[in-house]
């Protein structure tokens, strides 16, 4: 049974989760400077994007691509 906090790992949503990895504000697996207490499930799951600050966010940070020389795969 799916709950509000369940993350379904479909290929589209995995791609979105991986997309978060490319953000320059990422600080750990589930947190970033925009969301130091934890990235919202809706963003991690791909239900919402983070192309601009979202409601109830405590800062104005949003997705920004890492510098090319910072990418490590």
N, C-alpha and C positions, 0 to 999 in steps of 0.2 A: 504494500500500500504506500502510495506516495504522499508525503507530507510537505508542508511549505518549505522545510529546510532540506529536503532530499535533493541531491544533485543526480540527475540522470545522465549517464555518460554515453550519449549518442556521438557519432563521429562529428557532427556539427558542433556539439557542445564541447567535446574534447578540443576541437580546433579553437574554440573561443577561449577555453581555459589556457591553452598553450599561447594564445594571443596575449594574455595578461603577462606571461613570462617576458614578453618583449617590451614591456613598459619600463621606462627609466625610473619610475617611482616604486617599483617592486622591492620589498624588503625581506620577505620570506615567502614560503609556499602559499600562505593564505592571507597575507597582509601587505600593505603598501603605505606610502606616505599619505595618500589620499584617505585610506581607511586603516589607520594603525591598530585598531581593535579587531580588524578582520574585514576582508572584502565581502560585501553583501552576497548572499547566495544567488540572488537574481543576476548579478554580474558574472559570478563564477560559472553559473549554469548556462549562460548565454541568453537568458530571457530578456536581459537589458544590456545595453552597451554603455560605455563610459566615455563618450566623445565630448561630453561637457559635464560640469558639476551636476550632481543629482540632488533632489530634495532631501533635506535633513543632513547633508554632508557638512562637516565642520570646517571645510576649507574650499579653495577654488581649484584644486588640482584635478586633472583628468588625464586619460591616456595620452602618453607622449612616447614615441618610439625611442628606444635606446640608440645611442650613437653607434654607427656601423662597427667601429673598432671595439665596442663593448659587448658585441654579440658573441656568445660562446655556445656551441652546440655539441 
